[in-house]
Amino acid sequence: MQRTRTAFVTVVSFGILSMNAQVFSDGDPEGLLFSGHTGGFLGQGVSCVDFNNDGLDDLTFTQYEGQLLAYTNEGQGTFLPADLGVSEYLTQPKAVYWVDLDNDGDKDLFVTQRLAKNELFVRLDGGDLVRVPGAGGLGMAGTDRTYGASMADFDNDGLLDVYLCNYHSPAADNATNALLRNMGGVDLEIAFEDVTESSGTGNGIQQSFQSTWVDVDRDGWLDLHVVNDRLFWPDVLFRNNGDGTFQDMATDWGLAVEAYSMSSSFADFDKDQDWDVVSTNGANEGNHFRRCVGQPFASSSGTAEADLMYEEVASEAGILLSELAWGANWFDADNDGWLDLYIATGTSLYSDFPSVIDLYPNSTNGLFMNDMGSFPMEDASDAVNPFNELTFSVGCADFNLDGALDLVSHQIGTHAHLMNGVPNGNHWVSIALEASQGCPDAIGAVVTCWKDGLGDMRTVLCGSEYLNQNSQWLHFGLGASSSLDSVVVQWPWGLSTTHLGLEVDGRHILSDLGADNGSEGTGCTYTAACNFDPTAIEDDGSCDLSCICGGGLVWDQDTQTCVIQCVGDLNFDQSVSTTDLLYFLSVYGLECG
């Protein structure tokens, strides 16, 4: 990317109101953070990932007319343009992802394209990005119209696989979504195999913008959530069977949303150790918020199914909105320890293609504050966001390392809005993962910060929301707490490590090579158990599952089911005696109906 302007980019600042909301103000009136966003067809993407490996999150934007606009983070909230040297290969880029696909320890570059083949550039030892012919199998046909992509290791072989969402038109060659399995190989030898048909994840010829990999039933195998942009094509949830195949459980689990779904965003909104999900609606008929109300913990052996169920709570939460909604992002805006929600909105007239002429009086983007998992969420949209530009994708990172999360809005116009959070005195901790096996970035891992019996849960994603890639640093607000009980990391291949004594108000890189906490404590390490011990490193067999099984039933480790503890023990005192007989006689003949 060649630019004559070399001045540092100044960010936007927002302050804290008495209502604990955020206020955004335009700090870049000259458009130094140039994006040239004409809109293209249904928006362009943004990445907030550190692509030069200096520890600071950088910015990368896609442009409709074949360019990537990249900015290196110079620290203290300043950015400089960078030339990636890849624009000559691009035609209609949509989303951009920095991800280590060949497990060599550096970030490769994958770009999805509409009406053109996707492109993959691997980073060689010398630091140069080199184009992979045919994108190693990720190129796909130009008629596939790829928008979003998501990366994860679905088969637990240590290699990142890729799911492509192909937003076809009825006149296209029956293009379907595609699951590409990573076959290994480093640099230019990297190769992917199309396993869409054998896995059952093609999603028909439906129109999809985005997917998300997340272990919904917590059985150790990543599941796949796909949103569809039509009322007659409900969203799907492909449950990973662990054998290379998937089963759509959306209807059974209450996730078959019928809407013009643009994207979805998963988070543990209420800290009950399961995944809730918001899906945005592109038909100004209200967004959807499905809250998990069932028991997610299935067994990895497949002998026990999760008792999962989701219920619609968007109205109670107050996040419906009356605007077309695009990207949504969960983040702790005020570091109070509870995840808040930002929703990008806007309507435009699509004419003079590829430009978008914004003729509609758009409302502000939505900001909804989480009050300890209660409803309704506080609508802080009008107070905090004076801008009404059409926004498609929104990324999140702590660019200036001050402990307050920042947002970048890739909106229609000549420049993006970077909204910089202002610290408000609340504590925080930021965590990145470094794996010794599989993907070095540990995509798919789950990190839980425990304090006073509550666990704040995040997962490492690559590709989620609408045409967006968030920072791979997981940020946790802590409110007034100046310490943590523990941090538990569930690594993608099943290992769990517990980390004690992490200092707050700082950043930590955690490894799977052992928890450097000076402790070898034992206890119950099963997170679904009633007596789960977040400080335990080794399981001692003491896990109490009575809260799952109910009175008189115990958890059978061999069968992974609840079984009768003692036949005839009617009062559950661990023995069958005259007391049980007397109890039986006392209720004999009682009508229970």
C-alpha positions in Angstrom: 0.0 0.0 0.0 1.6 3.2 -1.1 0.6 6.4 0.6 2.2 9.8 0.7 0.7 10.8 4.1 2.9 9.5 6.9 1.5 11.3 9.9 0.6 9.3 12.9 -3.0 8.4 13.3 -4.8 9.8 16.3 -7.5 7.7 17.9 -11.0 8.7 19.1 -11.5 8.9 22.8 -14.6 8.2 24.9 -15.2 9.0 28.5 -17.2 7.5 31.3 -20.6 9.0 32.2 -22.2 8.7 35.6 -24.3 6.0 34.1 -21.1 4.0 33.5 -21.7 4.2 29.7 -19.2 5.2 27.1 -19.1 8.4 25.0 -17.6 8.3 21.5 -16.1 11.4 19.9 -14.5 11.9 16.5 -10.8 12.4 17.0 -9.8 11.9 13.4 -11.6 14.6 11.4 -8.9 14.6 8.6 -9.3 11.0 7.9 -5.8 9.9 8.7 -7.0 6.3 9.3 -8.0 6.0 5.7 -10.3 3.1 4.7 -11.9 4.4 1.5 -15.0 2.3 2.4 -17.4 2.7 -0.6 -19.4 -0.2 0.8 -19.0 -2.6 -2.0 -21.7 -5.1 -1.8 -22.8 -5.6 1.8 -19.8 -4.2 3.4 -16.1 -4.8 4.0 -14.1 -6.5 6.7 -11.6 -5.5 9.4 -8.9 -7.4 11.4 -7.5 -6.3 14.8 -4.7 -8.8 15.0 -1.0 -8.3 15.5 0.4 -9.2 12.1 4.1 -8.2 12.6 4.5 -10.1 15.9 5.6 -7.1 18.0 3.0 -7.6 20.7 0.7 -4.8 19.6 -2.5 -5.3 17.7 -2.5 -3.9 14.2 -5.3 -3.0 11.8 -6.1 -4.3 8.4 -9.1 -3.2 6.3 -10.5 -4.6 3.0 -11.5 -2.3 0.2 -13.9 -3.3 -2.5 -11.6 -2.4 -5.4 -8.9 -5.0 -4.6 -6.8 -3.5 -1.8 -5.9 -4.2 1.7 -5.2 -1.2 3.8 -2.9 -2.1 6.7 -1.7 -0.1 9.6 1.0 -1.1 12.1 0.4 -0.2 15.7 3.3 2.1 16.9 2.2 2.2 20.5 0.3 4.9 22.5 -2.7 4.8 20.2 -0.8 5.7 17.0 -0.7 3.9 13.6 1.4 4.1 10.5 0.5 2.8 7.0 2.1 -0.5 5.9 2.5 -2.1 2.5 1.7 -5.8 2.6 2.6 -6.2 -1.1 -0.4 -8.4 -1.9 -3.0 -6.0 -3.4 -2.1 -6.9 -7.0 -3.5 -10.4 -6.4 -6.9 -9.1 -5.1 -10.1 -8.2 -6.9 -13.0 -8.0 -4.5 -11.8 -8.8 -1.0 -14.4 -9.2 1.7 -12.8 -10.4 4.9 -9.2 -10.7 6.1 -7.7 -13.1 8.6 -4.2 -13.3 10.1 -3.8 -16.9 11.3 -1.0 -19.5 11.5 -2.4 -22.1 9.2 0.9 -24.1 8.8 1.9 -24.1 12.5 5.3 -22.5 11.9 4.9 -19.8 14.5 4.0 -16.8 12.4 0.8 -15.3 11.0 -0.3 -16.2 7.5 -2.8 -14.1 5.6 -6.1 -15.4 4.2 -8.4 -13.2 2.2 -12.0 -14.1 1.2 -13.3 -12.6 -2.1 -16.6 -12.1 -3.8 -16.7 -13.1 -7.5 -13.0 -14.0 -7.3 -11.0 -16.8 -5.9 -9.9 -16.6 -2.3 -6.2 -15.9 -1.7 -3.7 -17.3 0.8 -0.3 -15.8 1.5 2.1 -17.6 3.8 4.8 -15.8 5.7 8.3 -17.3 5.1 11.2 -17.3 7.5 12.4 -14.0 6.1 9.2 -12.3 6.9 7.8 -11.9 3.3 4.3 -12.8 2.4 4.2 -15.2 -0.6 1.1 -16.2 -2.5 0.1 -19.9 -2.4 -1.2 -21.1 -5.8 -4.9 -21.9 -5.6 -4.7 -20.9 -1.9 -3.7 -24.5 -1.1 -7.3 -25.6 -1.9 -9.0 -22.6 -0.2 -9.4 -20.6 -3.4 -12.8 -22.1 -4.5 -14.7 -21.0 -7.6 -15.4 -17.4 -8.2 -19.1 -18.1 -8.3 -19.0 -19.2 -4.7 -19.1 -15.6 -3.5 -17.2 -16.2 -0.2 -17.9 -13.6 2.5 -16.9 -14.8 6.0 -14.6 -17.6 7.1 -13.8 -19.3 10.4 -10.9 -21.4 11.4 -10.7 -24.1 14.0 -9.3 -27.6 14.5 -12.6 -29.6 14.2 -11.0 -33.0 14.2 -8.4 -32.4 17.0 -5.4 -33.4 14.8 -3.5 -30.2 15.7 -4.1 -28.4 12.4 -6.5 -25.6 11.7 -9.3 -26.3 9.3 -11.4 -23.7 7.5 -15.1 -23.2 7.0 -16.2 -20.9 4.1 -19.5 -19.1 4.0 -20.5 -18.6 0.4 -23.3 -16.1 -0.2 -24.5 -17.4 -3.5 -27.1 -16.0 -5.8 -29.9 -18.2 -7.2 -28.3 -17.9 -10.6 -24.9 -19.2 -9.3 -23.7 -22.7 -9.8 -25.5 -24.0 -6.7 -22.6 -22.9 -4.6 -22.6 -24.2 -1.1 -20.6 -23.5 2.0 -17.5 -25.5 2.3 -15.4 -27.2 5.0 -11.8 -27.6 4.1 -9.6 -30.0 6.2 -6.0 -29.0 6.7 -3.8 -31.8 5.4 -0.6 -30.3 6.7 2.4 -28.9 5.0 4.5 -25.8 5.7 4.8 -22.6 3.6 3.9 -23.2 -0.1 3.3 -26.9 0.6 0.2 -26.3 2.7 -2.8 -28.1 1.4 -6.5 -28.4 2.2 -9.0 -31.2 1.3 -12.7 -30.5 0.7 -14.7 -32.6 3.2 -18.0 -30.7 2.9 -20.0 -33.7 1.6 -18.5 -36.3 3.9 -18.9 -34.1 7.0 -22.4 -33.0 6.2 -21.7 -29.3 6.7 -22.6 -28.0 3.2 -25.7 -26.1 4.4 -27.4 -26.7 1.0 -27.5 -23.7 -1.3 -28.5 -21.3 1.4 -27.1 -17.8 1.7 -24.6 -17.5 4.6 -22.4 -14.6 5.7 -20.6 -16.0 8.7 -20.0 -19.0 10.9 -18.5 -19.6 14.3 -16.7 -22.5 15.9 -17.5 -23.0 19.5 -17.9 -26.1 21.7 -21.6 -25.6 22.5 -22.2 -28.9 24.4 -18.7 -28.8 26.0 -17.8 -32.4 25.0 -14.3 -31.5 23.7 -15.3 -31.2 20.0 -15.8 -27.9 18.4 -19.3 -27.4 17.0 -20.2 -25.1 14.1 -22.9 -22.4 14.1 -23.9 -21.0 10.7 -26.3 -18.1 10.1 -28.5 -17.9 7.0 -29.8 -14.7 5.4 -33.4 -15.8 4.7 -36.6 -16.5 6.7 -37.1 -19.9 5.1 -33.5 -20.9 5.8 -33.1 -21.1 9.6 -29.7 -20.9 11.3 -28.0 -24.2 11.9 -25.9 -25.7 14.6 -23.8 -28.5 13.4 -22.9 -30.7 16.4 -19.5 -32.3 16.0 -19.9 -36.1 16.4 -16.1 -36.5 16.9 -15.8 -38.9 13.9 -15.5 -36.3 11.1 -19.3 -35.9 10.7 -21.8 -33.4 12.0 -25.5 -33.4 12.9 -27.7 -30.3 12.8 -29.1 -29.8 16.3 -30.4 -26.3 15.9 -34.1 -27.3 16.1 -33.6 -29.7 19.0 -31.7 -27.1 21.0 -33.7 -24.0 20.1 -31.1 -22.4 17.9 -33.0 -22.6 14.6 -33.5 -18.8 14.3 -35.7 -17.8 11.3 -34.5 -14.4 10.3 -32.3 -12.5 7.8 -29.3 -13.4 10.0 -26.2 -11.4 9.3 -23.8 -12.8 11.9 -23.7 -14.4 15.4 -21.6 -13.7 18.5 -21.2 -16.1 21.4 -20.5 -15.2 25.0 -21.3 -16.4 28.5 -23.5 -13.4 29.2 -24.6 -14.4 32.7 -21.5 -16.4 33.9 -23.3 -19.7 34.3 -20.6 -21.6 32.2 -22.5 -22.0 29.0 -22.6 -20.2 25.7 -25.3 -17.6 25.0 -25.6 -16.2 21.4 -26.8 -13.0 19.8 -27.6 -13.1 16.1 -28.2 -9.9 14.2 -31.1 -9.4 11.9 -30.8 -7.7 8.5 -34.5 -7.1 8.1 -35.2 -4.4 10.8 -37.5 -6.9 12.5 -35.4 -7.2 15.7 -32.3 -9.0 16.6 -32.2 -12.4 18.4 -30.7 -13.3 21.7 -30.8 -17.0 22.6 -29.9 -17.7 26.2 -28.8 -21.2 27.2 -31.0 -22.6 29.9 -30.1 -26.2 29.7 -27.2 -28.3 30.8 -24.4 -28.2 28.2 -22.0 -30.7 29.5 -22.0 -33.8 27.3 -19.4 -36.6 27.5 -16.6 -36.8 25.1 -17.4 -40.5 24.6 -20.8 -39.7 23.2 -22.6 -41.9 25.8 -24.4 -39.0 27.4 -26.0 -36.2 25.5 -26.1 -32.6 26.7 -29.5 -31.5 27.9 -29.2 -28.3 25.9 -32.0 -25.8 25.4 -32.0 -22.2 24.3 -34.7 -19.6 24.8 -35.4 -16.3 23.1 -34.8 -13.3 25.4 -34.0 -10.5 23.0 -37.2 -8.6 24.0 -36.5 -8.9 27.7 -32.9 -7.9 27.1 -34.0 -4.8 25.2 -31.6 -5.4 22.2 -34.2 -5.7 19.4 -33.4 -2.4 17.6 -35.5 -1.3 14.6 -32.5 -0.9 12.2 -30.9 -3.4 10.0 -28.1 -4.9 12.1 -24.8 -6.3 10.9 -21.9 -7.1 13.2 -22.2 -7.6 16.9 -19.4 -7.7 19.4 -19.4 -8.8 23.1 -16.8 -6.9 25.2 -16.5 -5.5 28.7 -16.9 -1.8 27.9 -16.5 -0.6 31.5 -14.3 -3.4 33.0 -17.0 -4.2 35.6 -16.6 -7.9 34.9 -19.7 -8.3 32.8 -19.8 -8.5 29.0 -21.5 -5.6 27.2 -22.8 -5.7 23.6 -22.1 -3.4 20.6 -24.3 -3.8 17.5 -23.5 -2.2 14.1 -26.5 -0.9 12.2 -27.6 1.0 9.2 -29.6 1.0 6.0 -28.5 2.2 2.6 -29.6 2.4 -1.0 -27.4 0.1 -3.1 -26.9 2.0 -6.4 -24.1 3.2 -8.5 -22.5 -0.2 -7.8 -19.9 -0.8 -6.3 -20.5 2.3 -4.2 -23.1 2.6 -1.6 -25.1 5.8 -1.4 -26.2 6.4 2.1 -29.6 8.1 1.8 -31.3 6.9 5.0 -31.4 8.7 8.4 -29.6 6.0 10.2 -29.9 5.6 14.0 -26.8 5.2 16.1 -25.1 1.9 16.5 -26.3 0.0 19.6 -24.4 -0.2 22.9 -26.1 -2.3 25.7 -24.6 -2.5 29.1 -24.7 -5.7 31.2 -25.9 -5.3 34.8 -24.7 -8.6 36.4 -26.6 -10.7 33.9 -30.0 -9.1 34.5 -32.6 -7.8 32.0 -33.1 -5.4 30.5 -29.7 -4.4 29.5 -29.1 -0.7 29.8 -29.4 1.0 26.4 -26.6 3.5 26.2 -26.7 3.9 22.4 -27.9 7.5 22.2 -25.7 8.8 25.0 -22.5 7.2 23.7 -22.6 7.2 20.0 -23.2 10.4 18.1 -22.3 8.9 14.7 -25.0 7.5 12.4 -22.9 6.3 9.5 -23.8 2.9 8.1 -21.5 0.3 9.8 -21.0 -3.3 8.8 -18.1 -4.7 10.8 -16.7 -3.8 14.2 -13.4 -5.0 15.7 -12.2 -5.0 19.3 -8.7 -4.8 20.9 -6.8 -2.8 23.5 -4.6 -1.0 21.0 -2.9 1.4 23.4 -2.4 -1.1 26.2 -4.2 1.0 28.8 -6.5 -1.8 30.0 -9.6 -0.3 28.4 -10.9 -2.0 25.3 -11.1 -0.1 22.1 -13.4 -0.5 19.1 -12.8 0.2 15.4 -15.8 0.7 13.2 -15.4 0.0 9.5 -18.2 2.2 8.3 -19.2 3.9 5.1 -16.9 6.8 4.4 -13.3 7.8 3.7 -12.0 6.8 7.1 -12.8 4.4 9.9 -13.7 5.4 13.4 -11.4 4.2 16.1 -13.0 4.5 19.5 -10.5 4.4 22.3 -11.7 3.4 25.8 -10.7 5.5 28.8 -9.7 3.7 32.0 -12.2 4.2 34.8 -10.4 2.7 37.8 -11.8 -0.8 37.4 -9.2 -3.6 37.4 -8.6 -6.0 34.5 -6.4 -8.7 33.1 -5.6 -9.6 29.5 -4.5 -13.2 28.5 -3.0 -14.7 25.4 -2.2 -18.4 24.9 0.9 -20.1 23.6 0.5 -23.7 22.7 3.4 -26.2 22.4 1.3 -28.5 20.2 -1.2 -27.9 17.4 -2.0 -24.3 16.5 0.4 -22.1 18.4 -2.4 -19.5 19.0 -4.6 -22.2 20.7 -7.7 -21.3 18.6 -10.7 -23.1 20.2 -9.3 -22.9 23.8 -11.5 -21.8 26.6 -10.1 -19.5 29.3 -12.1 -18.9 32.6 -11.1 -16.3 35.2 -12.5 -17.3 38.6 -13.2 -14.9 41.4 -15.5 -15.5 44.4 -17.2 -18.6 42.9 -18.0 -16.9 39.6 -16.2 -17.8 36.4 -15.8 -15.3 33.5 -15.4 -17.4 30.3 -13.9 -16.6 26.9 -12.9 -18.7 23.9 -10.2 -18.0 21.4 -11.7 -17.4 17.9 -10.5 -16.8 14.4 -13.4 -15.5 12.3 -16.7 -14.5 14.0 -19.2 -11.7 13.9 -19.6 -9.9 10.6 -16.5 -9.9 8.4 -14.5 -9.4 11.5 -11.4 -10.7 13.3 -10.9 -9.5 16.9 -7.7 -9.5 18.9 -6.5 -12.8 20.1 -5.8 -11.3 23.5 -8.7 -12.2 25.8 -9.7 -9.3 28.0 -11.4 -9.7 31.4 -12.7 -6.8 33.4 -12.6 -7.4 37.2 -14.5 -4.4 38.6 -13.2 -3.5 42.1 -11.4 -6.9 42.5 -7.6 -6.4 42.8 -6.9 -10.2 42.7 -8.0 -13.4 41.0 -8.6 -16.8 42.5 -7.4 -18.7 39.4 -7.3 -18.8 35.7 -8.3 -22.2 34.1 -7.3 -22.9 30.5 -9.0 -25.8 28.7 -6.8 -26.4 25.7 -8.3 -27.6 22.4 -6.9 -31.2 22.7 -8.3 -31.8 26.2 -5.6 -30.7 28.6 -6.5 -28.3 31.4 -4.1 -26.1 33.2 -4.7 -23.9 36.3 -2.8 -20.7 36.8 -2.6 -19.0 40.2 -1.2 -15.8 41.4 -1.6 -13.8 38.2 -1.2 -10.1 38.8 -4.1 -7.9 37.7 -3.9 -4.8 35.5 -1.5 -6.5 33.2 -1.1 -8.9 30.3 0.0 -12.5 30.6 1.0 -15.2 28.1 0.0 -18.6 29.4 1.5 -21.9 28.1 0.3 -25.5 28.1 3.7 -26.7 29.3 2.6 -26.4 32.9 1.0 -23.8 35.2 3.7 -21.7 36.8 1.9 -21.2 40.0 4.0 -23.0 42.6 1.2 -25.4 43.5 0.3 -29.0 42.9 -3.2 -28.9 44.5 -5.7 -31.6 43.9 -9.5 -31.5 43.8 -12.4 -31.7 41.5 -11.4 -30.4 38.0 -14.7 -31.2 36.2 -16.3 -27.8 35.6 -19.9 -29.2 35.6 -19.5 -30.6 39.1 -21.1 -29.1 42.1 -17.8 -28.9 43.9 -15.6 -27.8 41.0 -12.4 -26.4 42.4 -10.9 -23.8 40.0 -7.6 -23.9 41.9 -7.1 -27.7 41.5 -4.5 -28.9 39.0 -5.0 -32.6 39.4 -8.4 -34.4 39.7 -8.7 -36.4 42.9 -11.9 -38.2 42.1 -14.0 -36.2 44.5 -16.4 -34.6 41.9 -19.9 -34.4 43.2 -22.5 -34.6 40.3 -25.6 -34.6 42.5 -26.6 -31.2 41.3 -26.8 -32.7 37.8 -28.1 -36.2 38.6 -30.6 -35.3 41.4 -31.3 -36.9 44.8 -30.5 -40.7 45.0 -28.6 -40.7 41.8 -24.9 -40.7 41.3 -22.6 -40.2 38.3 -21.2 -43.4 36.9 -17.8 -42.7 35.3 -17.8 -45.9 33.2 -21.2 -45.3 31.6 -21.1 -41.5 31.8 -24.7 -41.5 33.1 -26.7 -40.9 36.3 -27.5 -44.2 38.1 -29.4 -45.3 41.2 -27.0 -45.1 44.1 -28.7 -47.7 46.3 -31.9 -49.5 45.2 -34.5 -49.2 48.0 -32.7 -46.3 49.8 -35.8 -44.1 49.9 -34.4 -41.5 52.2 -30.9 -41.4 50.6 -29.0 -42.3 53.8 -26.7 -44.8 52.0 -28.5 -47.8 53.4 -31.7 -49.8 53.1 -33.3 -50.2 56.5 -36.6 -50.2 58.4 -36.5 -46.4 58.1 -37.0 -46.8 54.3 -39.9 -49.3 55.0 -41.6 -46.9 57.4 -41.2 -44.1 54.9 -42.8 -46.3 52.2 -45.7 -47.2 54.4 -46.3 -43.6 55.4 -46.9 -42.7 51.8 -48.5 -45.9 50.6 -51.8 -45.3 48.8 -51.0 -41.6 48.2 -52.4 -40.3 44.9 -49.6 -38.6 43.1 -51.6 -37.2 40.2 
